[in-house]
Amino acid sequence: MSSPFQPRTARPVPSAGTLQQRIYLTPTQRVSTMPANSTLPNKNRVSLWNRIRVATRLLWELRGPDFQAAGTFVRMRYGQYSLPVRWFYFLGWALRQMWIVIPDALCHLQVPSQVSSTPMWLMTPNPLANHPWQNAPQQQLPTEVDTVVIGAGFTGAATAYHWRKHSPPERSLLILEMDDPASGSSGRNEGLVVMGRYFKMVQETVLHNLNRVRHDLTDSQRLQLARQFADRYCRAAYRNAELIEKTIMAESFECDYARAGWVQARTAAEQSSLAESIALATENGYHDWTSITPQEVLKKTGMRVQHNAGFSIAAASWHPAKWVWCLLQTALQVPQVSLYTRTRVTALTDEGPAYRVETTRGTVTARHVVLATESYTPALQAMFHDAILPMQEQAASGDGGPAEMQPHVGISGTWWFAGRYGKRVLFGSGGSRVRDREAGRNRPSRFLTKFIAGEMKQSYGPFQLELQNEWSGTVGYTPDEFPIVGNCDGKHRYIIGGMCGSGSGVSFNAARCIVNRILNRSDEIDDYPAAYFSPTRLLDPRRHQWPQLETTPLDDVTT
């Protein structure tokens, strides 16, 4: 999911704000969004002994992911200082968290001895679990197909759906999934359908990379090119959101879809940046990104803030795993589409006219391959190491939560996100880059869970929540935080990835365009031109065919 949070003027530090969003902060930002003069009832005073007990337990529970997240936090919040000063400030912050904020929050967060690591979304029975082996244990993998799609998350399922709509019966498509559909980040995220990142954010992250790789351009030319990238991204993302809604309505998908927007709190220091980002988006024809007053924030979310917040008008909530399952179940209605779960791809080899796809269940030959593997891609294709960066993010859920928290709307604070889904509240935050081979790991930080509970208390006041599920996952980022959509090798191997936590804002439209290319269909708009989205801009920027600089104003775009 995209994040409307602004990058700093220096190079952004990779981090994650949800399983679908990035958060950027100035080093001096306040964490709290509560009014400075507000008071909260203190019905549960914490004794000295309990504070000692909580602090001791927090230290005892620290694991590797906690130290990784700490390093990222220090760079983001205190990056303007020297290394010793950064860690001095961080030590003061950590002591306050362990001694005051988290012990106070734990009066309202019940943590049982056993907490499930199953994501909230995957508690719903998966209708495609162990497919097709559940009903056909003797089923054999086909030896030859037209197209293999690796991965059955947002992207793989969308590819199968579009294939079902447009392919002739003789063009076969095989989806290979190493676990069950939606078991990766597609089933571990916040549960929002986003309109993509806003214009200014895309422009700034792309500009940073252009400053590094396009020394042949002047500053103004690089800015113009970054603006063109932002326009192409937003144009594609807006169409993606509308295609998703139209598909859900046309197919009568039952995936709990509700379009109520996404609110992101902003501090006093961020108000000018917020206004600038809205003006830039509006100037270029993108009207989804706006701001709302503290009173409107309270009405829409129940969250109390002091300053205007960013608001993505057309963002929606849904059950992300159900969306994946609906797409696949629809695609499997035609014989040319097949799905094989719990089948790990171990090697992919170019053998001239075809590709050899080796799996734990046998080998398949395919004329085309689509990599829908996102953060898992570098482990399978080493060429994408440092081009797609696996970033860990985490979430937790439980019954209860702030009574004022409104359902369906996306909610983000400075360091956290949350949402209400029936009686349950889901909340989470980001982490750090993990090694390629650790993509998909489920190792959440209990410290972060407790920290987020403290953050929510500052925004909502006291609440009661029983923690029931706690999980993590990984998403794929690119160095310029711009997705990769296109051909990998100049032949018939394609990729959709590097969506930077915005899988719901990219995958459906991108899959449509890739399917059209494979099937040689040209009767629909292609929103992902190679000059902007090809992986060569990252893998080999010197040889990449960059877009021409536009000398006239960008085309008007209506929303």
Secondary structure, 3 states (H helix, E strand, C coil): CCCCCCCCCCCCCCCCCECCECCCCCCCCCCCCCCCCCCCCCCCCCCHHHHHHHHHHHHHHCCHHHHHHHHHHHHHHHCCCCHHHHHHHHHHHHHHHHHHHHHHHCCCEECCCCCECCCHHHHCCCCCCCCCCCCCCCCCCCCEEEEEEECCCHHHHHHHHHHHHHCCCCCCEEEECCCCCCCCHHHCCCCEECCCCCHHHHHHHHHHHHHHHCCCCCHHHHHHHHHHHHHHHHHHHHHHHHHHHHHHHHHCCCCCCECCCEEECCCHHHHHHHHHHHHHHHHCCCCCEEEECHHHHHHHHCCCCCCCEEEECCCEECCHHHHHHHHHHHHCCCCCEEEECCCCEEEEEECCCCEEEEECCEEEEEEEEEECCHHHHHHHCHHHCCCCEEEEEEEEEEEECCCCCCECCEEECCCCEEEEECCEEEEEEEEEECCHHHCCCCCCCHHHHHHHHHHHHHHHCCCCEEEEEEEEEEEEECCCCCCEEEECCCCCEEEEECCCCCHHHHHHHHHHHHHHHHCCCCCCCCCCCHHHHCCHHHHCCCCCCCCCCCCCCCCCCCC
